[in-house]
Amino acid sequence: MKISKHAQIRNNQRGFSKRKIDYILQNGNEMKRPGNAVEIVVENKLASQLIENLKKEISLIEHIKNKAILLSCDNGTIITMYSKF
């Protein structure tokens, strides 16, 4: 991704890490702006939704700890499921 000199200066002042930039670009909402530009923003409502989704993912991971699925290598059919302790 190209970053303009102006954006580099602003980034030095405002401290956007590459991780933050990537996350905003991947998850933000697009809004057309003058000058053939698009603003990508994570507003409060979207941030709350993203946080809620991550909480659900964390809960799911908590529930599948030490769980296993046995698959057939021939055709990918699930043979069985079980807990590993």
C-alpha positions in Angstrom: 0.0 0.0 0.0 1.2 3.5 -0.9 1.2 6.1 1.8 1.5 9.8 0.8 4.1 12.0 2.4 1.3 14.0 4.1 -0.1 10.7 5.6 3.4 9.8 6.8 3.7 13.1 8.6 0.2 12.8 10.2 0.9 9.2 11.2 4.1 10.3 13.0 1.9 12.8 14.9 -1.0 10.5 15.6 0.6 7.2 16.1 -1.4 4.8 13.9 0.4 1.5 13.9 0.4 -0.7 10.9 -1.9 -3.1 12.7 -4.4 -0.3 13.4 -4.3 0.8 9.8 -4.8 -2.7 8.5 -7.7 -3.3 10.9 -9.5 -0.1 9.9 -9.0 -0.9 6.2 -10.3 -4.4 6.6 -13.2 -3.7 8.9 -14.2 -0.1 8.6 -17.2 1.4 6.8 -16.6 3.3 3.5 -18.0 6.8 2.9 -17.4 8.7 -0.3 -15.6 12.0 0.2 -14.9 14.9 -2.2 -11.9 14.7 -4.5 -12.4 11.1 -5.6 -11.6 9.9 -2.1 -13.1 7.3 0.3 -13.1 7.6 4.1 -12.9 4.3 5.9 -14.0 4.7 9.5 -14.7 2.5 12.6 -17.4 4.5 14.4 -18.7 3.7 17.9 -21.5 1.5 16.7 -19.3 -0.6 14.4 -16.6 -0.8 17.1 -19.3 -2.2 19.6 -20.4 -4.8 17.0 -16.8 -5.8 16.3 -16.1 -6.2 20.0 -19.3 -8.2 20.5 -18.3 -10.5 17.6 -14.8 -11.0 19.1 -16.4 -11.8 22.5 -18.5 -14.5 20.8 -15.4 -15.9 19.1 -13.6 -16.0 22.5 -16.6 -17.8 24.0 -16.7 -20.3 21.1 -13.0 -21.0 21.6 -13.5 -21.5 25.3 -16.2 -24.1 24.5 -14.1 -26.0 22.0 -10.9 -26.4 24.1 -9.8 -30.0 24.0 -12.4 -31.0 21.5 -11.5 -33.0 18.5 -13.1 -34.1 15.2 -11.9 -37.3 13.4 -12.1 -37.1 9.6 -11.8 -39.7 6.9 -8.7 -38.9 4.8 -10.5 -40.5 1.8 -13.4 -38.2 1.5 -13.4 -35.8 4.4 -16.4 -37.4 6.1 -16.7 -36.7 9.8 -16.2 -40.1 11.6 -16.7 -39.0 15.1 -16.3 -36.1 17.6 -14.9 -36.3 21.1 -13.3 -34.5 24.1 -9.6 -34.9 24.7 -8.4 -34.8 28.3 
